Amino acid sequence: MTLWQDQSGQSMAEYGLLTALVAVVSIVAVKALGGSVAAKFAQLAKAIATK
């Protein structure tokens, strides 16, 4: 029963899943907010250029 007691590889799998989750959330956030952020930067650039 030492197979069930040994949990040494468990943390590596958890870190991998957590990293994948963070990557997916980051990609979704960039895709969702990318257009509005680009529009705000364009608006800011236009405002700076007119002064």
N, CA, C and O atoms as a GROMACS GRO file, in nm:
protein
  204
    1MET      N    1   0.079  -0.121   0.000
    1MET     CA    2   0.000   0.000   0.000
    1MET      C    3   0.084   0.128   0.000
    1MET      O    4   0.029   0.237   0.018
    2THR      N    5   0.212   0.118  -0.020
    2THR     CA    6   0.295   0.239  -0.022
    2THR      C    7   0.267   0.323  -0.145
    2THR      O    8   0.297   0.442  -0.146
    3LEU      N    9   0.209   0.264  -0.248
    3LEU     CA   10   0.175   0.341  -0.368
    3LEU      C   11   0.073   0.448  -0.335
    3LEU      O   12   0.084   0.560  -0.386
    4TRP      N   13  -0.023   0.419  -0.254
    4TRP     CA   14  -0.127   0.515  -0.219
    4TRP      C   15  -0.079   0.617  -0.116
    4TRP      O   16  -0.136   0.725  -0.105
    5GLN      N   17   0.026   0.583  -0.042
    5GLN     CA   18   0.080   0.672   0.060
    5GLN      C   19   0.175   0.776  -0.001
    5GLN      O   20   0.189   0.886   0.051
    6ASP      N   21   0.240   0.740  -0.110
    6ASP     CA   22   0.339   0.829  -0.173
    6ASP      C   23   0.268   0.938  -0.252
    6ASP      O   24   0.197   0.908  -0.348
    7GLN      N   25   0.288   1.063  -0.213
    7GLN     CA   26   0.223   1.176  -0.282
    7GLN      C   27   0.325   1.274  -0.336
    7GLN      O   28   0.295   1.392  -0.354
    8SER      N   29   0.446   1.228  -0.362
    8SER     CA   30   0.553   1.318  -0.403
    8SER      C   31   0.530   1.380  -0.540
    8SER      O   32   0.570   1.495  -0.562
    9GLY      N   33   0.467   1.310  -0.631
    9GLY     CA   34   0.443   1.366  -0.764
    9GLY      C   35   0.316   1.445  -0.774
    9GLY      O   36   0.287   1.504  -0.879
   10GLN      N   37   0.240   1.448  -0.670
   10GLN     CA   38   0.110   1.515  -0.673
   10GLN      C   39   0.125   1.666  -0.689
   10GLN      O   40   0.049   1.727  -0.764
   11SER      N   41   0.220   1.726  -0.621
   11SER     CA   42   0.233   1.871  -0.626
   11SER      C   43   0.272   1.918  -0.766
   11SER      O   44   0.230   2.026  -0.808
   12MET      N   45   0.352   1.842  -0.839
   12MET     CA   46   0.391   1.881  -0.974
   12MET      C   47   0.269   1.885  -1.065
   12MET      O   48   0.257   1.976  -1.147
   13ALA      N   49   0.182   1.789  -1.053
   13ALA     CA   50   0.059   1.788  -1.134
   13ALA      C   51  -0.030   1.905  -1.097
   13ALA      O   52  -0.092   1.965  -1.184
   14GLU      N   53  -0.037   1.938  -0.970
   14GLU     CA   54  -0.119   2.051  -0.927
   14GLU      C   55  -0.063   2.183  -0.981
   14GLU      O   56  -0.139   2.269  -1.025
   15TYR      N   57   0.070   2.198  -0.978
   15TYR     CA   58   0.131   2.319  -1.034
   15TYR      C   59   0.105   2.327  -1.184
   15TYR      O   60   0.082   2.436  -1.237
   16GLY      N   61   0.109   2.216  -1.252
   16GLY     CA   62   0.081   2.215  -1.396
   16GLY      C   63  -0.062   2.256  -1.425
   16GLY      O   64  -0.087   2.334  -1.517
   17LEU      N   65  -0.157   2.203  -1.348
   17LEU     CA   66  -0.297   2.241  -1.368
   17LEU      C   67  -0.320   2.387  -1.335
   17LEU      O   68  -0.394   2.456  -1.406
   18LEU      N   69  -0.258   2.436  -1.229
   18LEU     CA   70  -0.273   2.576  -1.191
   18LEU      C   71  -0.213   2.668  -1.298
   18LEU      O   72  -0.272   2.771  -1.330
   19THR      N   73  -0.099   2.631  -1.351
   19THR     CA   74  -0.037   2.710  -1.457
   19THR      C   75  -0.125   2.713  -1.582
   19THR      O   76  -0.139   2.817  -1.645
   20ALA      N   77  -0.183   2.599  -1.618
   20ALA     CA   78  -0.272   2.594  -1.734
   20ALA      C   79  -0.396   2.681  -1.710
   20ALA      O   80  -0.440   2.750  -1.802
   21LEU      N   81  -0.450   2.678  -1.590
   21LEU     CA   82  -0.567   2.761  -1.558
   21LEU      C   83  -0.535   2.909  -1.568
   21LEU      O   84  -0.613   2.986  -1.623
   22VAL      N   85  -0.420   2.949  -1.516
   22VAL     CA   86  -0.379   3.090  -1.524
   22VAL      C   87  -0.359   3.131  -1.669
   22VAL      O   88  -0.396   3.242  -1.707
   23ALA      N   89  -0.301   3.044  -1.751
   23ALA     CA   90  -0.280   3.076  -1.892
   23ALA      C   91  -0.413   3.093  -1.965
   23ALA      O   92  -0.428   3.186  -2.043
   24VAL      N   93  -0.508   3.004  -1.939
   24VAL     CA   94  -0.638   3.014  -2.006
   24VAL      C   95  -0.710   3.142  -1.964
   24VAL      O   96  -0.767   3.211  -2.048
   25VAL      N   97  -0.708   3.174  -1.835
   25VAL     CA   98  -0.774   3.297  -1.787
   25VAL      C   99  -0.707   3.420  -1.847
   25VAL      O  100  -0.775   3.515  -1.883
   26SER      N  101  -0.576   3.419  -1.857
   26SER     CA  102  -0.504   3.533  -1.915
   26SER      C  103  -0.538   3.552  -2.062
   26SER      O  104  -0.559   3.664  -2.107
   27ILE      N  105  -0.544   3.443  -2.136
   27ILE     CA  106  -0.578   3.452  -2.279
   27ILE      C  107  -0.720   3.505  -2.298
   27ILE      O  108  -0.743   3.590  -2.384
   28VAL      N  109  -0.813   3.455  -2.219
   28VAL     CA  110  -0.952   3.502  -2.228
   28VAL      C  111  -0.960   3.650  -2.193
   28VAL      O  112  -1.032   3.725  -2.259
   29ALA      N  113  -0.889   3.694  -2.090
   29ALA     CA  114  -0.892   3.834  -2.049
   29ALA      C  115  -0.834   3.924  -2.157
   29ALA      O  116  -0.888   4.031  -2.184
   30VAL      N  117  -0.724   3.882  -2.217
   30VAL     CA  118  -0.662   3.964  -2.322
   30VAL      C  119  -0.754   3.974  -2.442
   30VAL      O  120  -0.767   4.082  -2.502
   31LYS      N  121  -0.817   3.863  -2.479
   31LYS     CA  122  -0.908   3.867  -2.594
   31LYS      C  123  -1.031   3.953  -2.564
   31LYS      O  124  -1.080   4.024  -2.652
   32ALA      N  125  -1.081   3.946  -2.441
   32ALA     CA  126  -1.202   4.022  -2.406
   32ALA      C  127  -1.173   4.171  -2.393
   32ALA      O  128  -1.254   4.254  -2.435
   33LEU      N  129  -1.059   4.206  -2.336
   33LEU     CA  130  -1.028   4.347  -2.310
   33LEU      C  131  -0.938   4.410  -2.413
   33LEU      O  132  -0.918   4.531  -2.411
   34GLY      N  133  -0.884   4.332  -2.503
   34GLY     CA  134  -0.788   4.384  -2.599
   34GLY      C  135  -0.842   4.494  -2.687
   34GLY      O  136  -0.774   4.595  -2.709
   35GLY      N  137  -0.961   4.478  -2.738
   35GLY     CA  138  -1.020   4.578  -2.826
   35GLY      C  139  -1.048   4.710  -2.756
   35GLY      O  140  -1.021   4.816  -2.811
   36SER      N  141  -1.101   4.703  -2.636
   36SER     CA  142  -1.133   4.826  -2.564
   36SER      C  143  -1.006   4.898  -2.519
   36SER      O  144  -1.002   5.021  -2.519
   37VAL      N  145  -0.904   4.824  -2.481
   37VAL     CA  146  -0.778   4.886  -2.441
   37VAL      C  147  -0.712   4.952  -2.562
   37VAL      O  148  -0.659   5.063  -2.550
   38ALA      N  149  -0.716   4.888  -2.676
   38ALA     CA  150  -0.659   4.947  -2.798
   38ALA      C  151  -0.734   5.074  -2.836
   38ALA      O  152  -0.673   5.171  -2.879
   39ALA      N  153  -0.864   5.073  -2.820
   39ALA     CA  154  -0.944   5.192  -2.852
   39ALA      C  155  -0.911   5.308  -2.757
   39ALA      O  156  -0.903   5.423  -2.800
   40LYS      N  157  -0.891   5.277  -2.630
   40LYS     CA  158  -0.855   5.382  -2.534
   40LYS      C  159  -0.718   5.441  -2.566
   40LYS      O  160  -0.699   5.562  -2.557
   41PHE      N  161  -0.621   5.356  -2.603
   41PHE     CA  162  -0.489   5.407  -2.640
   41PHE      C  163  -0.497   5.493  -2.765
   41PHE      O  164  -0.429   5.595  -2.774
   42ALA      N  165  -0.578   5.454  -2.860
   42ALA     CA  166  -0.595   5.535  -2.982
   42ALA      C  167  -0.659   5.669  -2.948
   42ALA      O  168  -0.620   5.772  -3.002
   43GLN      N  169  -0.757   5.667  -2.860
   43GLN     CA  170  -0.822   5.792  -2.817
   43GLN      C  171  -0.722   5.881  -2.745
   43GLN      O  172  -0.720   6.002  -2.768
   44LEU      N  173  -0.639   5.824  -2.659
   44LEU     CA  174  -0.538   5.900  -2.587
   44LEU      C  175  -0.435   5.958  -2.683
   44LEU      O  176  -0.395   6.073  -2.668
   45ALA      N  177  -0.392   5.880  -2.781
   45ALA     CA  178  -0.294   5.927  -2.878
   45ALA      C  179  -0.352   6.043  -2.960
   45ALA      O  180  -0.282   6.140  -2.990
   46LYS      N  181  -0.479   6.032  -2.994
   46LYS     CA  182  -0.543   6.140  -3.070
   46LYS      C  183  -0.552   6.267  -2.986
   46LYS      O  184  -0.530   6.377  -3.036
   47ALA      N  185  -0.585   6.252  -2.858
   47ALA     CA  186  -0.594   6.368  -2.769
   47ALA      C  187  -0.457   6.434  -2.750
   47ALA      O  188  -0.448   6.556  -2.744
   48ILE      N  189  -0.353   6.355  -2.740
   48ILE     CA  190  -0.218   6.410  -2.723
   48ILE      C  191  -0.172   6.479  -2.851
   48ILE      O  192  -0.106   6.582  -2.845
   49ALA      N  193  -0.207   6.423  -2.966
   49ALA     CA  194  -0.164   6.479  -3.094
   49ALA      C  195  -0.230   6.614  -3.122
   49ALA      O  196  -0.172   6.698  -3.191
   50THR      N  197  -0.349   6.635  -3.070
   50THR     CA  198  -0.420   6.761  -3.100
   50THR      C  199  -0.375   6.874  -3.010
   50THR      O  200  -0.410   6.990  -3.034
   51LYS      N  201  -0.297   6.844  -2.905
   51LYS     CA  202  -0.252   6.952  -2.814
   51LYS      C  203  -0.120   7.006  -2.854
   51LYS      O  204  -0.068   7.097  -2.789
   0.00000   0.00000   0.00000
